[in-house]
């Protein structure tokens, strides 16, 4: 601002000096004005005075530039920045537009917003480039440059250049070549049609502006005094209680029923098959101690018609009440020193067909096994499928004790089928077999549970026992196909070999088999 004032003063001073010089040169004399002999230029060129005609006294009265600056600076004051109150007052008169409002304003003015959400690709019009304004692309040479072609000397139709193409896009390629020919014709014969070139097209990149709005506002926190942490107690560290006892339960109740009338043309008898299995497991594991406790009830009853058995209305196919415990102390890795206990008996009385002779009953017989040895315990869960896992337990008892006892010892009890030894001198009217059995030997037990996926599981059990005179083996498999949470299909197979029992006339073999397929209720946790 000071600079503009100084320039104005200097210009005004020069104008005054020029007017004063012009008056001196054109002083009036007798008869008119006397003009200076050297002034032949127009009036515009008289703005620069002739310093030779100015006297020294006049030159001393002219103020130099420095004095002029000092004179102007006497009245100059530096601008003062407005205070916050003044700014706040002035700011009220200003129109402020938020970023969100500007976004919506630009969106309304944007030409691309005229299409609503209902617009689809079928609504889009694809325009042929031949019907758009011609744009010069800068291609001075053709795509296929040929310097000499003798065929061009003869006249031919432009359509002859469209050679057929044996592809599915034959029509599209022919149209593309036709468009190129038309564009080349316009380019060679009517160059005035090209009003734009590729360099005239906008090359700005539209960048997306992300609008961010702070959700939380800064709230000033006033600290009245320094905090004193001496009287503050630290929060109690929460340590979850570790569970050393784990439990598991499985309940199964499945029924298979078939009814046939007496006059059925194909014959047959009505049949009702009931299977129930209750399994409870309660284990303990802490440090090197591992304890396994199991209880199982497995009963399979089969209703029989009077034509098959006129004395009894049902028959027992399988009846097991089992209590098992194993105490282990870790030796190394997955091996444990173990002590094994197992108790087996029946729950339901089972009779021979059309007879009152007992085949099995509660505590007739009962079996107890005690064994000392080593146990291998494996649990594998690192499968890609989270529902897939495997549990394997193998107990090897080089020293085991087998005890068997039957509370029914009369002649109405068949003790030969359970492996009891015959008496040396049987007494007439008494059972020819002993009702007590006790032997030392060795035993191996293996249990496998393999959950293939969430709905399929396989359970297997193998037992081998020997008294070094007789051998007993048992192999049991169960495939459970879970349909829903409470219903499943079970395929059960059990094989047994026992050379301590007496062979019968109907089945002269030591092998025994039991197979069952059922459907019904199944729940486990």
Secondary structure by P-SEA (a helix, b strand, c coil): caaaaaaaaaaaaaaaaaaaaaaaaacccccccccccccccccccccccccccccaaaaaacccaaaaaaaaaccccccccccaaaaaaaaaabbbbcaaaaaaaaaaaccccccccccccccbbbbbcccccccccccccccccccccccccbbbbcccccccccccaaaaaaaaaaaaaaaaaaaacccccccccccccccccbbbbbbbbbcccbbbbbbcbbbbccccccccccccccccccbbbbbbbbbbbbbbccccccbbbbbbbbbbbbbbbbbbbcccbbbbbbbbbbbbbbbbcccccccccccccbbbbbbbbbbbbbcccccccbbbbbbbbbcbbbbcccccccccccccbbbbbbbbbbbbbbbbccccccccbbbbbbbbbcbbbbbbbbccccccccccccbbbbbccccccccccccbbbbbbcbbbbbbbbcccccbbbbbbbbbbbcccbbbbbbbbbbbbbcccccbbbbbbbbbbbccccccccccccbbbbbbccccbbbcc
